[in-house]
Amino acid sequence: MSIPIMKTIKELADACKDKGISEHFIRRLVNDNKIPYIKAGSKTLINVDKFAEYLNASSLKIEGE
């Protein structure tokens, strides 16, 4: 069993800032239930691989339109 890499919204935004992805954008995806997340106390944790899958799927839709 492999354990997924999980990051908080802020950590994920910091890792993606060079790609132009903001903390606000990630938080909106969570609030709209567009990406899977879990709550650990007061923290919201996002699976990094699932987030990348969402972005890749979304970019394919935009390019294919």
Secondary structure per residue as TSV (DSSP state, phi and psi in degrees):
chain	resnum	aa	ss	phi	psi
A	1	M	-	360.0	129.0
A	2	S	-	-101.0	141.9
A	3	I	-	-93.4	125.6
A	4	P	-	-69.9	154.2
A	5	I	-	-82.0	121.9
A	6	M	E	-115.4	139.8
A	7	K	E	-133.9	151.4
A	8	T	E	-72.1	167.8
A	9	I	H	-58.4	-44.2
A	10	K	H	-65.4	-43.8
A	11	E	H	-62.0	-42.0
A	12	L	H	-65.8	-41.9
A	13	A	H	-63.1	-40.8
A	14	D	H	-63.3	-39.1
A	15	A	H	-70.2	-25.2
A	16	C	H	-105.4	3.9
A	17	K	G	-62.0	-30.0
A	18	D	G	-72.8	-12.0
A	19	K	G	-97.9	0.3
A	20	G	T	81.3	19.9
A	21	I	-	-100.1	120.2
A	22	S	-	-94.8	162.6
A	23	E	H	-60.5	-40.2
A	24	H	H	-60.6	-43.0
A	25	F	H	-61.8	-46.0
A	26	I	H	-64.3	-44.0
A	27	R	H	-60.6	-38.8
A	28	R	H	-65.3	-39.8
A	29	L	H	-61.5	-40.4
A	30	V	H	-65.8	-49.1
A	31	N	H	-62.2	-31.6
A	32	D	T	-88.9	4.7
A	33	N	T	55.5	38.0
A	34	K	-	-89.0	-20.7
A	35	I	S	-128.8	147.0
A	36	P	-	-72.8	145.7
A	37	Y	E	-152.9	164.7
A	38	I	E	-129.9	154.4
A	39	K	E	-101.6	131.2
A	40	A	E	-125.1	91.4
A	41	G	T	69.0	-124.6
A	42	S	T	-91.9	-2.7
A	43	K	E	-93.7	145.3
A	44	T	E	-106.4	122.3
A	45	L	E	-110.1	136.7
A	46	I	E	-120.8	134.8
A	47	N	E	-72.4	118.6
A	48	V	H	-61.7	-41.9
A	49	D	H	-65.6	-40.5
A	50	K	H	-67.1	-36.0
A	51	F	H	-64.4	-43.5
A	52	A	H	-63.6	-40.1
A	53	E	H	-60.3	-43.1
A	54	Y	H	-61.1	-46.1
A	55	L	H	-63.7	-42.2
A	56	N	H	-65.5	-41.3
A	57	A	H	-65.8	-39.0
A	58	S	H	-67.6	-38.1
A	59	S	H	-70.4	-31.1
A	60	L	H	-66.3	-38.9
A	61	K	H	-64.9	-41.5
A	62	I	H	-66.7	-44.5
A	63	E	H	-67.2	-32.7
A	64	G	H	-82.6	-9.4
A	65	E	-	-71.9	360.0
